[in-house]
Amino acid sequence: MGGDTSVARIGYGAMRLTGWPKGEPPSRETALAILRRAVELGVNHIDTSHYYARDGIAANELIREALHPYPDDLVIVTKVGALVEGADVARPAADKTGLTPDNLRRGVEANLRSLGLDRLDVVNLRMGDLDRSLTPLAEPLETLLALREEGLIRHLGVSNVTAAEFAQARTIAPIVCVQNLYNLSRREDDALVDACAAAGVAYVPYFPVGGFQPLAAARLDAVAARHGATVSQVALAWLLARSPNILLIPGTGSLAHLEENIAAGALRLTGPDLAELD
């Protein structure tokens, strides 16, 4: 990413370690073991955010406890956006003000502090959580660009954006990645995946295996059975085959599922498999 940041194509998303925004988190001991095992298995791209926190469990603090001092090749990607930090995160959605310059700085500094870093590898500006007509992309991205010039951020990305916002973002700042909803059953971003590939920009799908609505289809079951794989592994392998600029950050609170997700990188779908899934 960005021409100077190399990551494995399968990373890890830390949101599920906290049960945020809903769900049952693993025990603290399991969460720490998952993070350490991920790195042992070659993961060097971890996606997180300071607002992944619930009931006293914070993803950034778990990452810091498990992995600090960080391996030299570990890339930690975080995000800031309309959600704001600390107690303010519980405010009603219509009242979020995290995209203001002061709150964006506060969000960046909170991530730095909780991760124990002097500079964040990648910060994604997350859009789309409020009415887009009221929250245009330019000003918050310019704020993050200024923080990058201060040395607090290495690279910038955008999340939950439209194709038009992606194009606009690239006129304001160097963009190294896009993080949007995309999986086998949600392919509205097909053209954006290709646009990112043409621009040399990583595309990082969130909910790669469906998130809170797991993927389920007879054709997925059939392909999985042929390969002796799980449905989730096939879904991840399809994404890797879809375009070489796609990077994966599947999240899990299970050590067994972590192993399965990373093993999906060795699964090679055939032409007939891909045709069946399309």
C-alpha positions in Angstrom: 0.0 0.0 0.0 1.3 3.4 -0.9 4.4 1.9 -2.7 6.3 1.5 0.6 4.0 -0.7 2.8 3.9 -4.4 2.0 1.3 -6.6 3.6 0.1 -10.2 3.3 -3.2 -10.4 1.5 -5.0 -11.9 4.5 -5.0 -9.7 7.5 -7.1 -9.5 10.6 -10.0 -7.3 11.7 -10.1 -6.6 15.4 -13.7 -5.5 15.8 -15.0 -8.9 17.0 -12.5 -9.0 19.9 -14.7 -6.4 21.7 -18.2 -7.5 20.7 -18.7 -4.0 19.2 -21.2 -2.9 18.1 -23.1 -6.1 19.0 -22.2 -9.7 19.7 -20.4 -11.7 22.4 -16.6 -11.1 22.7 -14.1 -13.8 23.5 -12.4 -13.8 26.8 -9.5 -11.5 27.2 -7.1 -14.4 27.3 -8.5 -15.7 24.0 -8.4 -12.3 22.4 -4.7 -11.9 23.2 -4.0 -15.4 22.0 -5.8 -14.7 18.7 -3.7 -11.6 18.0 -0.4 -13.3 18.8 -1.4 -16.4 16.8 -2.4 -14.2 13.8 1.1 -12.7 13.7 2.7 -16.1 14.1 0.8 -17.2 11.0 2.1 -14.4 9.0 -0.6 -11.7 9.4 1.0 -8.3 9.2 -2.1 -6.1 8.6 -4.5 -5.5 11.5 -7.5 -3.4 11.1 -8.9 -1.6 14.2 -10.3 1.6 15.6 -10.3 3.4 18.9 -14.1 3.2 18.9 -14.1 -0.6 18.8 -14.7 -0.7 22.6 -17.5 -2.0 24.7 -18.0 -2.9 28.3 -14.4 -2.0 29.2 -12.9 -4.0 26.4 -11.0 -2.0 23.8 -9.5 -3.4 20.6 -6.5 -1.0 20.5 -5.6 -1.8 24.1 -5.8 -5.6 23.4 -3.5 -5.1 20.3 -1.0 -3.1 22.4 -1.0 -5.7 25.2 -0.6 -8.6 22.9 1.9 -7.3 20.4 3.8 -4.2 21.6 6.6 -3.7 20.9 5.3 -4.3 17.4 7.1 -6.4 14.8 8.8 -4.1 12.2 6.6 -5.3 9.4 3.3 -5.0 11.2 0.9 -2.5 9.6 -1.9 -1.3 11.9 -4.8 0.4 10.0 -7.3 2.4 12.0 -10.2 4.7 11.1 -11.9 7.9 12.2 -15.2 9.4 11.1 -18.6 10.6 12.3 -18.4 8.4 15.4 -16.4 10.2 18.1 -14.3 9.0 20.9 -14.9 8.1 24.5 -18.3 8.6 26.1 -19.5 10.6 23.1 -19.6 7.4 21.0 -23.0 6.6 22.5 -24.7 9.8 21.3 -27.5 9.4 18.7 -26.4 8.9 15.1 -27.9 12.2 14.0 -25.8 14.0 16.5 -22.4 12.6 15.7 -19.8 15.4 15.1 -16.7 13.4 14.6 -16.0 14.8 11.2 -15.1 18.2 12.6 -11.3 19.2 12.5 -11.1 19.1 16.3 -12.8 15.7 16.7 -10.8 14.2 13.8 -7.6 15.3 15.6 -9.0 13.9 18.8 -9.7 10.6 17.1 -6.2 10.3 15.6 -4.6 11.2 18.9 -6.8 8.7 20.8 -5.6 5.9 18.4 -2.0 7.0 18.8 -2.3 6.9 22.5 -4.2 3.7 22.9 -1.9 1.8 20.4 1.3 3.2 21.9 2.4 4.7 18.6 4.1 8.0 17.5 2.6 7.6 13.9 -0.3 5.6 12.5 0.5 3.5 9.5 -2.8 4.1 7.8 -5.9 6.1 8.8 -9.1 5.5 6.9 -11.6 8.4 6.8 -15.0 6.7 7.2 -17.9 8.4 5.4 -21.5 7.5 4.9 -22.6 7.3 8.6 -24.5 10.6 8.2 -26.4 12.3 5.4 -23.7 12.8 2.7 -25.2 16.1 1.6 -24.4 17.4 5.1 -21.0 15.8 5.5 -19.0 16.3 2.3 -15.6 14.5 2.1 -13.3 17.3 1.2 -12.9 19.1 4.6 -12.4 16.1 6.8 -9.9 14.6 4.3 -8.0 17.9 4.2 -7.9 17.8 8.0 -6.3 14.3 7.9 -3.9 15.4 5.2 -2.7 18.2 7.5 -2.2 15.6 10.3 -0.3 13.5 7.9 2.0 16.5 7.1 2.5 16.9 10.8 3.9 13.3 10.9 1.0 11.7 12.8 -0.1 9.6 9.9 1.9 7.7 7.3 -0.9 6.9 4.7 -4.5 7.8 4.1 -7.4 5.7 3.0 -11.2 6.1 2.7 -14.0 3.9 3.9 -17.7 3.5 3.1 -17.3 5.8 0.1 -19.0 6.0 -3.3 -17.1 5.8 -6.6 -17.5 9.6 -6.9 -16.1 10.2 -3.4 -13.1 7.9 -4.2 -12.4 9.9 -7.3 -12.7 13.2 -5.4 -10.5 11.9 -2.6 -7.7 11.2 -5.0 -7.7 14.9 -6.1 -7.2 16.0 -2.5 -4.7 13.5 -1.0 -2.7 10.3 -1.9 -5.1 7.4 -1.2 -3.7 4.0 -0.5 -6.8 2.0 0.2 -10.6 1.8 0.1 -12.5 -0.1 2.8 -16.1 -0.8 1.7 -18.8 -3.5 2.1 -18.2 -6.1 -0.6 -18.6 -9.9 -0.7 -20.0 -12.7 -2.8 -23.6 -11.5 -2.4 -23.0 -7.8 -2.2 -21.2 -6.8 -5.4 -22.4 -3.2 -5.8 -18.8 -2.1 -5.7 -17.7 -4.2 -8.7 -16.8 -1.1 -10.8 -15.0 0.5 -7.8 -12.9 -2.6 -7.2 -11.7 -2.4 -10.8 -11.1 1.4 -10.5 -9.0 0.9 -7.5 -7.0 -1.8 -9.2 -6.4 0.4 -12.2 -5.2 3.2 -9.9 -2.9 0.9 -7.8 -5.1 1.3 -4.7 -5.8 -1.6 -2.3 -9.4 -2.5 -1.9 -10.3 -3.9 1.5 -13.8 -5.4 1.8 -15.4 -5.4 5.2 -17.8 -8.2 6.1 -16.0 -10.4 3.5 -18.0 -13.4 4.6 -21.3 -11.5 5.3 -20.7 -10.1 8.7 -23.9 -10.3 10.8 -25.7 -12.0 7.9 -23.3 -14.8 7.0 -23.3 -15.9 3.3 -25.5 -18.9 2.5 -26.1 -20.4 -1.0 -26.3 -23.9 -2.5 -23.5 -23.0 -4.9 -21.2 -22.0 -2.1 -21.9 -25.3 -0.4 -21.2 -27.3 -3.6 -17.9 -25.6 -4.2 -16.8 -25.9 -0.6 -17.6 -29.6 -0.6 -15.5 -30.2 -3.8 -12.5 -28.6 -2.1 -13.1 -30.0 1.4 -13.3 -26.4 2.6 -15.7 -24.3 4.6 -18.2 -21.9 3.0 -16.3 -19.0 4.6 -13.0 -20.2 3.1 -14.6 -20.3 -0.3 -16.0 -16.8 0.1 -12.5 -15.5 1.1 -10.8 -17.4 -1.8 -13.3 -15.9 -4.2 -12.4 -12.4 -3.0 -8.7 -13.1 -3.5 -9.4 -14.4 -7.0 -11.6 -11.5 -7.8 -8.8 -8.9 -8.1 -5.1 -8.8 -7.1 -5.6 -5.5 -5.2 -8.1 -7.0 -2.7 -6.8 -7.4 0.8 -8.8 -9.3 3.4 -9.4 -8.5 7.1 -11.7 -11.2 8.3 -12.5 -10.9 12.0 -13.1 -13.6 14.5 -13.2 -14.3 18.2 -12.2 -17.9 17.7 -8.7 -19.4 17.3 -10.0 -22.2 15.2 -11.7 -19.8 12.8 -8.6 -17.7 12.6 -6.7 -20.7 11.4 -9.4 -21.5 8.9 -9.4 -17.9 7.6 -5.7 -17.8 7.0 -5.7 -21.2 5.4 -8.1 -19.8 2.8 -5.2 -18.1 1.3 -4.0 -21.5 0.0 -7.3 -22.4 -1.6 -7.3 -22.1 -5.4 -10.7 -21.9 -7.0 -10.9 -23.3 -10.5 -12.5 -21.7 -13.6 -15.6 -23.8 -13.2 -15.7 -22.9 -9.5 -15.6 -19.2 -10.2 -18.2 -19.6 -13.0 -20.5 -21.4 -10.6 -20.1 -18.7 -7.9 -20.8 -15.9 -10.4 
